[in-house]
Amino acid sequence: MAKLKKMYCYNRCSTCAKARNWLNQNNVTFEEIDIVGTPPTKEELLKLIKEGNYPLRYFFNTSGIHYRELGLKDKVSSMSAEEASELLANDGKLIKRPLMIEDNHFTCGFKVDVYEKEWL
């Protein structure tokens, strides 16, 4: 039996609201978790980074203020998975959201076509 899907999101994020509405309209059961107050752990993120076939940039909220303030545009490509997971776990606003996780399966961000393929 699969675990309940977890959706890490930020309550003032319009993309998270769109994802939440889509999930509810499609009767997808999930647990909503505040990505700022309770971000995924370093270990959880490291596992996703290592198991996913994505560049590190995929996990970062590249439009975010914290991302720009820290000058991460030029730093992410040279980071190790361990460095990136620690940075992301310490600041949930750096994580691209919503982050949907179910067991070893996950997506970052919200696109209807991706959600239809991955979460239905």
C-alpha distance (Angstrom), angle and dihedral (degrees) to the residues before:
residue distance angle dihedral
M1 . . .
A2 3.80 . .
K3 3.76 120.5 .
L4 3.78 119.9 -111.7
K5 3.78 112.2 -82.7
K6 3.79 113.5 -106.5
M7 3.79 120.4 -146.4
Y8 3.79 113.4 -163.8
C9 3.79 107.1 -160.1
Y10 3.78 145.5 151.4
N11 3.80 116.9 -119.2
R12 3.83 94.2 -135.6
C13 3.81 94.1 49.1
S14 3.82 114.7 108.8
T15 3.82 91.6 -159.4
C16 3.80 89.6 55.9
A17 3.82 89.7 50.0
K18 3.82 90.3 52.6
A19 3.80 91.0 49.3
R20 3.81 91.9 47.1
N21 3.81 91.3 50.6
W22 3.81 91.9 47.6
L23 3.81 92.3 49.5
N24 3.81 91.7 48.6
Q25 3.83 92.9 46.8
N26 3.80 89.5 51.3
N27 3.82 93.5 46.3
V28 3.79 93.6 -118.1
T29 3.80 110.3 159.9
F30 3.80 115.0 -138.3
E31 3.77 143.4 155.1
E32 3.80 113.8 -122.0
I33 3.81 115.7 -141.3
D34 3.80 127.0 -173.5
I35 3.80 104.2 -116.3
V36 3.81 91.9 -156.9
G37 3.80 99.4 45.9
T38 3.80 96.6 35.7
P39 3.81 109.9 19.1
P40 3.79 119.9 178.2
T41 3.79 113.2 -84.2
K42 3.77 123.7 -102.2
E43 3.81 88.4 -109.2
E44 3.82 93.2 51.9
L45 3.79 91.9 48.2
L46 3.79 93.6 45.2
K47 3.80 89.7 53.1
L48 3.82 91.2 51.2
I49 3.79 92.4 46.3
K50 3.79 92.9 49.6
E51 3.81 96.2 42.5
G52 3.78 96.9 41.1
N53 3.76 120.8 81.8
Y54 3.80 94.3 -134.6
P55 3.79 136.2 110.4
L56 3.82 114.6 -107.0
R57 3.80 89.7 -107.8
Y58 3.84 88.6 68.8
F59 3.81 89.8 71.5
F60 3.82 96.4 50.3
N61 3.80 128.1 88.9
T62 3.80 92.4 -128.4
S63 3.83 91.5 -178.5
G64 3.77 93.1 55.4
I65 3.78 127.6 111.7
H66 3.82 93.4 -129.0
Y67 3.82 90.9 52.1
R68 3.81 90.4 53.7
E69 3.82 94.9 41.2
L70 3.80 90.8 54.2
G71 3.81 92.1 47.0
L72 3.79 90.5 -126.8
K73 3.81 94.9 155.8
D74 3.79 89.4 83.2
K75 3.81 96.6 33.8
V76 3.82 107.2 49.2
S77 3.80 95.7 72.5
S78 3.80 91.7 58.9
M79 3.83 96.4 44.0
S80 3.77 123.8 106.5
A81 3.80 119.2 -125.3
E82 3.81 88.0 -108.8
E83 3.81 93.1 53.2
A84 3.79 92.4 46.9
S85 3.81 94.4 47.4
E86 3.80 91.5 50.0
L87 3.80 92.4 49.1
L88 3.81 92.5 47.5
A89 3.82 93.8 46.1
N90 3.81 90.6 52.7
D91 3.82 95.0 51.2
G92 3.79 117.3 32.6
K93 3.80 91.1 -170.7
L94 3.80 88.2 68.8
I95 3.82 91.3 62.2
K96 3.79 118.4 93.3
R97 3.76 106.0 -115.4
P98 2.84 147.8 -98.0
L99 3.78 94.4 29.0
M100 3.81 109.4 -166.1
I101 3.80 117.8 -165.0
E102 3.79 132.9 179.4
D103 3.79 115.4 167.9
N104 3.83 104.5 -54.5
H105 3.80 93.6 -19.0
F106 3.81 121.5 96.1
T107 3.80 147.9 153.8
C108 3.80 132.8 -162.9
G109 3.78 121.0 -146.4
F110 3.79 126.8 4.0
K111 3.78 128.8 -83.2
V112 3.80 119.1 154.6
D113 3.81 94.5 -136.6
V114 3.81 91.7 51.2
Y115 3.81 92.8 47.1
E116 3.82 91.2 48.3
K117 3.79 90.0 53.1
E118 3.80 98.3 39.9
W119 3.81 107.0 32.6
L120 3.81 107.7 32.8
